[in-house]
């Protein structure tokens, strides 16, 4: 395994690890900071990573308010 394979593998792992953060920021989630903290601190556990990605995919985003009369 040469250096470029190692760097590419590491980059892929980092991108997948922080995927919930990227999703939350791109969707303008109201709790993006809390999602990033959960992902950073507990993302190494499968439960923490799954919890943060599910939370990032919830509908609590800016501009997604429905008006009720």
Secondary structure, DSSP 8 states (H G I E B T S, - for coil): --HHHHHHHHHHHHHHHTHHHHHHHHTTBTTHHHHHHHHHHHTTSHHHHHHHHHHHTSS-BTT------
